[in-house]
């Protein structure tokens, strides 16, 4: 039988990152391609104790249906932490627990955008977000990303000429894929532009707590006085990616629409893991645990940057992140990075081509993304040496 697919799905392409994962069944391949947190960051002993206690004393709650908004004690703990630590959330805001940050992105697009409406994005940006927007029938408009964030002049121009722009999607802190961080001045400039044009800002912050250098910068949501910012984060990078526990804080009207949309998708986020997350937050020192993760990634990022400094030709540039999981490498003279990606894979090193993150799926890219959280120290040293050989062969 020949199948006919909806236009929303027919034009979607598989995630290049997930496709690369398929090649990693070969244990000899060194992978710099994923976005996974290090398994060393999982508090397995504490979570085992919490889990056993939940099954012994609260199995009826953990194994039953629950409310769509999220486990009430967890929501309250989230509201308290967001307000006290980041200045996020006021009387006009509410919080919903979602199945990973990506669901928060998808729900926002679903409730805000009609077919043909526009979501403006930094270019390049997170492939999962791009697919979420396209799957809901939204058009994507890319605005160039600079060292300190989105090009605000270009953003102003796009919003001035695009009457159907509904939302601006940003990763201001430790950007994926670039690893860069938007300056505080630019955050205020972006907020002012979107306020004047009546456009919602979706502030995606999955990596914000992973700062291992430099000074914290206020989140955009922390100075949102007009109710135009949707803030999304996750426990995927600080507790466990597999638990799929994320959260969205936004004006109450927006959250209520998300609740209705989420009821159609999955009824509620896994209640057992919500309970585990709440118990960890309230019975252990989450901030101390995050400090340990920061130290781990400080070491790994420093090692990878040192090896890149030592091995890469001077004509190749790369970002120097102060946190997060990624380094963005750019070749000279606009060379297409696809040849480097192929040459690296021949040398048993996997990286992600920059084309995977382009708003225009047909556009070339002279860049590629590296991840330092997953590989061992030995793999970083060996892999960067091999990768540099691949680059020298192609430039």
C-alpha positions as CSV (number, residue, x, y, z in Angstrom):
1,X,0.0,0.0,0.0
2,X,1.2,3.5,-0.8
3,X,0.8,5.8,2.3
4,X,-0.2,9.4,2.1
5,X,1.2,11.5,4.9
6,X,0.2,14.9,6.3
7,X,2.0,17.9,5.0
8,X,3.1,18.7,8.5
9,X,5.1,15.4,8.7
10,X,6.0,14.7,5.1
11,X,8.5,17.5,4.8
12,X,10.2,16.8,8.2
13,X,13.7,15.4,8.0
14,X,15.1,13.0,10.7
15,X,17.4,14.7,13.2
16,X,20.9,14.5,11.9
17,X,22.1,13.9,15.4
18,X,19.9,10.9,15.9
19,X,20.9,9.6,12.5
20,X,24.6,9.9,13.5
21,X,23.8,8.0,16.7
22,X,23.1,5.0,14.5
23,X,26.7,4.8,13.4
24,X,27.9,4.8,17.0
25,X,27.1,1.1,17.4
26,X,30.7,0.7,16.4
27,X,32.6,0.8,19.8
28,X,35.7,2.1,18.1
29,X,34.1,5.4,17.1
30,X,34.8,8.4,19.3
31,X,31.7,10.5,19.5
32,X,31.7,14.3,19.9
33,X,28.2,14.3,18.3
34,X,25.7,13.9,21.1
35,X,24.2,16.4,23.5
36,X,23.9,13.9,26.4
37,X,24.9,14.8,29.9
38,X,27.7,12.7,31.3
39,X,26.6,9.6,33.2
40,X,29.0,10.7,35.9
41,X,26.5,13.5,36.6
42,X,23.7,11.1,37.6
43,X,23.1,10.9,41.4
44,X,22.3,7.2,41.1
45,X,22.7,6.2,44.7
46,X,20.4,8.9,46.0
47,X,17.8,8.2,43.3
48,X,17.9,4.5,44.1
49,X,17.1,5.3,47.8
50,X,14.3,7.7,46.9
51,X,12.8,5.2,44.4
52,X,12.8,2.4,46.8
53,X,11.1,4.5,49.4
54,X,8.5,5.8,47.0
55,X,7.6,2.2,45.9
56,X,7.4,1.1,49.6
57,X,5.3,4.0,50.8
58,X,3.7,5.8,47.9
59,X,3.2,3.3,45.1
60,X,-0.5,4.1,44.8
61,X,0.4,7.7,43.9
62,X,3.5,6.9,41.8
63,X,1.7,4.4,39.6
64,X,-1.6,6.2,39.1
65,X,-2.8,8.9,36.8
66,X,-2.1,12.4,37.9
67,X,-3.0,16.0,37.1
68,X,-1.8,17.5,33.9
69,X,-0.2,20.6,35.4
70,X,2.3,18.4,37.3
71,X,2.9,16.9,40.7
72,X,1.7,19.7,43.1
73,X,4.7,19.5,45.5
74,X,7.1,19.6,42.6
75,X,5.4,22.6,41.1
76,X,5.5,24.4,44.4
77,X,9.2,23.6,44.9
78,X,9.9,24.8,41.3
79,X,8.1,28.1,41.9
80,X,10.1,28.7,45.1
81,X,13.5,27.9,43.6
82,X,12.8,29.9,40.4
83,X,11.8,32.9,42.4
84,X,14.5,32.8,45.1
85,X,17.4,31.8,42.9
86,X,16.6,33.4,39.5
87,X,14.0,36.1,40.2
88,X,11.6,34.3,37.9
89,X,7.8,34.1,38.4
90,X,5.2,36.5,39.7
91,X,1.6,36.5,40.7
92,X,0.6,36.6,37.0
93,X,2.7,33.5,36.2
94,X,2.1,29.8,36.6
95,X,4.2,26.6,36.1
96,X,3.5,23.4,34.2
97,X,5.7,20.2,34.4
98,X,6.4,18.9,30.8
99,X,7.9,15.8,29.4
100,X,11.3,17.3,28.7
101,X,12.0,20.8,27.5
102,X,11.3,19.9,23.9
103,X,7.6,19.3,24.8
104,X,7.5,22.8,26.3
105,X,8.8,24.2,22.9
106,X,6.2,22.1,21.0
107,X,3.3,23.1,23.2
108,X,4.2,26.8,22.9
109,X,4.1,26.6,19.1
110,X,0.9,24.6,19.1
111,X,-1.1,27.1,21.2
112,X,0.3,30.3,19.7
113,X,0.7,29.5,16.0
114,X,-1.7,28.9,13.2
115,X,-0.7,27.3,9.9
116,X,1.7,29.7,8.1
117,X,2.5,31.8,11.2
118,X,6.2,32.5,11.8
119,X,8.5,31.6,14.5
120,X,11.7,33.6,14.4
121,X,14.9,31.8,15.5
122,X,18.5,32.4,15.9
123,X,20.3,30.8,12.9
124,X,21.7,28.3,13.7
125,X,19.6,26.8,16.5
126,X,18.4,23.6,18.2
127,X,17.2,21.1,15.6
128,X,14.5,19.7,17.9
129,X,12.9,23.2,18.1
130,X,13.0,23.6,14.4
131,X,11.2,20.3,13.9
132,X,8.7,21.2,16.6
133,X,7.8,24.4,14.8
134,X,7.6,22.8,11.3
135,X,5.5,19.9,12.6
136,X,2.9,22.4,13.8
137,X,2.7,24.1,10.4
138,X,4.7,27.2,11.4
139,X,7.2,28.8,9.1
140,X,10.7,29.4,10.5
141,X,12.5,32.7,9.9
142,X,16.2,32.7,10.8
143,X,18.1,35.7,12.1
144,X,21.9,35.4,12.2
145,X,23.5,34.5,15.6
146,X,26.5,36.5,16.6
147,X,29.1,36.0,19.4
148,X,26.9,37.7,22.0
149,X,23.6,36.5,20.6
150,X,21.1,37.3,17.9
151,X,21.7,40.1,15.5
152,X,19.2,42.7,16.9
153,X,19.2,44.9,13.8
154,X,18.3,41.9,11.7
155,X,15.7,40.9,14.2
156,X,14.1,44.4,14.1
157,X,14.0,44.1,10.3
158,X,12.4,40.7,10.3
159,X,9.7,41.7,12.7
160,X,9.0,44.9,10.9
161,X,8.4,43.1,7.6
162,X,6.8,39.8,8.9
163,X,3.2,40.5,10.1
164,X,2.6,36.9,11.0
165,X,5.6,36.6,13.4
166,X,4.2,35.1,16.6
167,X,7.2,34.0,18.7
168,X,10.9,34.5,19.0
169,X,12.7,31.3,20.0
170,X,16.0,31.9,21.9
171,X,18.7,29.9,23.7
172,X,20.4,32.9,25.4
173,X,22.7,31.0,27.7
174,X,25.2,28.5,26.4
175,X,23.6,28.3,23.1
176,X,23.0,25.0,21.2
177,X,24.9,24.5,18.9
178,X,27.3,27.5,19.3
179,X,28.0,27.4,23.1
180,X,27.8,31.2,23.2
181,X,26.0,33.5,25.7
182,X,23.9,36.6,25.0
183,X,25.1,39.7,26.8
184,X,22.8,41.4,29.3
185,X,22.6,44.5,27.2
186,X,21.4,42.5,24.2
187,X,18.8,40.6,26.3
188,X,17.2,43.9,27.2
189,X,17.4,45.1,23.6
190,X,15.7,41.9,22.4
191,X,13.0,42.2,25.0
192,X,12.3,45.8,24.0
193,X,12.1,44.9,20.3
194,X,9.6,42.0,20.9
195,X,7.6,44.2,23.3
196,X,7.1,46.8,20.7
197,X,6.2,44.3,18.0
198,X,3.9,42.3,20.2
199,X,5.9,39.1,19.8
200,X,6.2,36.4,22.5
201,X,9.8,35.4,23.5
202,X,10.4,31.7,24.2
203,X,13.5,31.6,26.5
204,X,14.9,28.1,26.3
205,X,17.3,27.5,29.2
206,X,18.3,23.8,29.4
207,X,22.0,24.6,30.1
208,X,21.9,27.7,32.3
209,X,22.9,26.0,35.5
210,X,26.0,24.5,33.9
211,X,28.1,27.7,34.2
212,X,31.7,26.9,35.0
213,X,33.4,30.2,34.1
214,X,32.4,33.9,34.1
215,X,29.5,35.6,35.8
216,X,25.8,34.8,35.7
217,X,23.6,37.0,33.5
218,X,19.9,37.6,34.4
219,X,17.4,35.5,32.4
220,X,15.1,37.5,30.2
221,X,12.1,36.2,32.1
222,X,13.5,37.8,35.3
223,X,12.8,41.3,33.9
224,X,9.5,40.4,32.1
225,X,7.1,43.1,33.2
226,X,4.7,42.8,30.2
227,X,4.0,39.0,30.3
228,X,5.7,38.3,26.9
229,X,8.2,35.7,28.0
230,X,7.7,32.0,28.2
231,X,10.6,30.4,30.2
232,X,11.5,26.8,29.7
233,X,14.1,24.6,31.5
234,X,14.6,21.0,32.4
235,X,16.2,18.5,34.8
236,X,17.7,16.6,31.9
237,X,21.1,18.2,32.3
238,X,21.3,18.3,36.1
239,X,19.6,15.0,37.2
240,X,18.8,12.7,34.3
241,X,17.9,13.1,30.7
242,X,16.0,9.9,30.6
243,X,13.5,10.9,33.2
244,X,12.0,13.5,30.8
245,X,11.1,16.1,33.5
246,X,11.1,19.7,32.3
247,X,9.0,22.7,33.2
248,X,7.6,25.9,31.7
249,X,6.9,29.2,33.6
250,X,4.7,31.7,31.8
251,X,1.6,33.9,32.2
252,X,-1.3,31.9,33.6
253,X,-3.4,32.2,30.4
254,X,-0.6,30.6,28.4
255,X,-0.1,27.8,30.9
256,X,-3.8,27.0,30.9
257,X,-3.7,26.6,27.1
258,X,-0.7,24.4,27.4
259,X,-2.5,22.2,30.0
260,X,-5.3,21.6,27.5
261,X,-2.9,20.8,24.7
262,X,-0.8,18.5,26.9
263,X,-3.9,16.6,27.9
264,X,-4.2,15.5,24.2
265,X,-0.6,14.6,23.9
266,X,0.3,12.5,27.0
267,X,-2.2,13.4,29.8
268,X,0.7,14.2,32.2
269,X,4.4,13.9,32.6
270,X,5.7,10.6,34.3
271,X,4.5,11.0,37.8
272,X,7.0,8.6,39.4
273,X,9.9,10.6,38.1
274,X,8.2,13.9,39.1
275,X,8.1,12.5,42.6
276,X,11.8,11.4,42.5
277,X,12.7,14.9,41.3
278,X,10.8,16.6,44.1
279,X,12.3,14.3,46.7
280,X,15.8,15.0,45.4
281,X,15.2,18.7,45.5
282,X,13.9,18.7,49.0
283,X,16.0,16.0,50.7
284,X,19.4,16.5,49.1
285,X,21.6,19.4,48.2
286,X,20.8,20.1,44.5
287,X,23.1,23.1,44.3
288,X,26.0,21.1,45.6
289,X,25.2,18.4,43.0
290,X,25.2,21.0,40.3
291,X,28.5,22.4,41.5
292,X,30.0,19.0,41.0
293,X,28.7,18.8,37.5
294,X,30.1,22.2,36.7
295,X,33.6,21.1,37.9
296,X,33.3,18.0,35.7
297,X,32.5,20.0,32.6
298,X,35.0,22.7,33.4
299,X,37.7,20.1,33.2
300,X,36.3,18.5,30.1
301,X,35.8,21.7,28.2
302,X,39.2,23.0,29.2
303,X,40.8,19.8,28.0
304,X,39.0,19.9,24.6
305,X,39.9,23.6,24.1
306,X,43.5,22.9,25.0
307,X,43.7,20.1,22.4
308,X,42.0,22.3,19.8
309,X,44.5,25.1,20.5
310,X,47.3,22.6,20.1
311,X,46.2,20.7,17.0
312,X,43.9,22.9,14.9
313,X,45.3,25.1,12.1
314,X,45.2,28.8,13.0
315,X,42.7,29.5,10.2
316,X,40.1,27.4,12.1
317,X,38.1,29.2,14.8
318,X,36.1,27.9,17.6
319,X,34.0,29.3,20.5
320,X,35.1,29.2,24.1
321,X,32.0,28.5,26.1
322,X,31.7,29.4,29.8
323,X,29.2,26.6,30.4
324,X,26.9,24.2,28.7
325,X,27.9,21.2,26.6
326,X,29.1,22.5,23.2
327,X,31.9,24.0,21.2
328,X,31.2,25.4,17.7
329,X,34.1,25.0,15.2
330,X,34.2,27.2,12.0
331,X,36.3,26.5,8.9
332,X,38.0,29.3,6.9
333,X,36.6,31.0,3.7
334,X,33.2,29.6,4.0
335,X,34.2,26.0,3.3
336,X,31.4,23.4,3.6
337,X,31.9,21.4,6.7
338,X,30.3,18.2,5.2
339,X,33.7,17.1,3.9
340,X,35.3,17.4,7.3
341,X,32.4,15.4,8.9
342,X,32.9,12.6,6.4
343,X,36.7,12.6,6.7
344,X,36.4,12.6,10.5
345,X,34.0,9.6,10.4
346,X,36.6,7.7,8.3
347,X,39.0,8.3,11.2
348,X,36.4,7.0,13.6
349,X,35.4,10.4,15.0
350,X,31.7,11.6,14.9
351,X,30.8,15.3,14.9
352,X,27.6,17.1,13.8
353,X,27.6,19.2,10.7
354,X,26.4,22.7,11.0
355,X,23.7,22.1,8.4
356,X,21.7,20.2,11.0
357,X,21.0,23.4,12.8
358,X,20.2,25.7,9.9
359,X,16.8,27.4,9.7
360,X,17.1,26.9,5.9
361,X,17.5,23.1,5.4
362,X,19.1,23.7,2.0
363,X,21.8,26.2,3.2
364,X,25.4,25.0,3.5
365,X,27.5,25.5,6.7
366,X,31.1,26.0,7.3
367,X,30.8,25.0,10.9
368,X,30.3,21.8,13.0
369,X,29.4,21.1,16.6
370,X,31.5,19.3,19.2
371,X,30.3,17.9,22.6
372,X,32.7,17.4,25.5
373,X,30.4,16.1,28.2
374,X,30.3,12.5,27.0
375,X,33.7,11.4,25.8
376,X,36.4,10.4,28.3
377,X,39.6,12.4,28.7
378,X,41.5,9.8,26.6
379,X,38.8,10.0,23.9
380,X,39.0,13.8,23.8
381,X,42.8,13.8,23.4
382,X,42.8,11.1,20.7
383,X,39.6,12.3,19.0
384,X,40.7,15.9,18.6
385,X,44.0,14.8,17.1
386,X,42.2,12.7,14.5
387,X,39.7,15.5,13.9
388,X,42.4,18.0,13.3
389,X,44.0,15.6,10.7
390,X,40.6,15.5,9.0
391,X,40.4,19.3,8.9
392,X,43.9,19.7,7.5
393,X,43.0,17.2,4.8
394,X,40.0,19.2,3.7
395,X,41.1,22.9,3.9
